[in-house]
Amino acid sequence: MPLYEYECEKCGKHLEVRQAVGQDGADLECPSCGTVGPRRLFSSFFCAGTGDPGFSGGSSSCSTCSSGSCSSCGV
């Protein structure tokens, strides 16, 4: 299940919620002030790879992936 980020428009509290794809969060309630229907934030994920200037690792010895960060690698 994906993790979505929301922000309460009344008090500014940030929420992270696991929910099924397609749910809009309209029924979510802010845990701080109780306001219903927080605003979904645009968020993205980052995956370091060998082409990334911030990646300092070498090649992976994992036979499943080349990044060294899959579930088979134990990372």
C-alpha positions in Angstrom: 0.0 0.0 0.0 1.4 3.4 -0.9 2.2 6.1 1.7 0.6 9.5 1.1 1.4 12.8 2.7 -1.3 15.2 3.7 -1.3 18.7 5.4 -4.1 20.0 7.6 -5.2 23.4 6.1 -6.3 24.6 9.5 -3.3 23.9 11.7 -0.6 22.9 9.3 0.0 19.5 10.8 1.6 17.0 8.3 0.3 13.5 8.2 1.6 10.3 6.5 -1.1 7.8 5.7 -1.0 4.4 4.1 -4.0 4.0 1.9 -5.1 2.1 -1.2 -4.5 3.7 -4.6 -7.5 5.7 -5.6 -8.5 6.8 -2.1 -8.5 10.6 -1.8 -8.2 11.1 1.9 -11.4 13.2 2.1 -12.5 11.2 5.2 -9.2 11.7 7.1 -9.2 13.7 10.3 -6.3 15.7 11.6 -5.0 14.2 14.8 -4.1 17.7 16.2 -7.2 19.8 15.6 -9.9 17.3 14.3 -10.4 19.1 10.9 -11.7 16.6 8.2 -10.3 16.5 4.7 -6.6 17.5 4.7 -4.9 18.5 1.5 -2.8 15.9 -0.2 0.8 17.0 -0.8 2.8 16.2 -3.9 5.6 13.9 -2.8 8.1 11.7 -4.6 10.6 9.1 -3.8 14.2 8.9 -4.5 16.2 5.9 -5.5 20.0 6.2 -5.7 21.5 4.5 -8.7 24.9 4.3 -10.3 24.1 7.2 -12.6 23.3 9.4 -9.6 26.0 11.8 -8.6 25.2 11.3 -4.9 25.6 7.6 -5.1 28.9 6.5 -3.7 28.6 2.7 -3.8 30.1 0.4 -6.3 28.4 -2.3 -8.3 26.2 -4.7 -6.4 26.9 -8.4 -6.0 23.1 -9.1 -5.8 21.9 -11.5 -8.5 18.3 -10.0 -8.3 19.1 -6.3 -8.9 22.0 -4.0 -9.8 21.3 -1.3 -7.1 22.1 -3.4 -4.0 18.9 -2.2 -2.3 16.2 -4.8 -3.0 14.6 -7.2 -0.5 17.0 -9.9 -1.7 20.0 -7.8 -0.8 18.8 -7.5 2.8 18.9 -3.7 2.7 
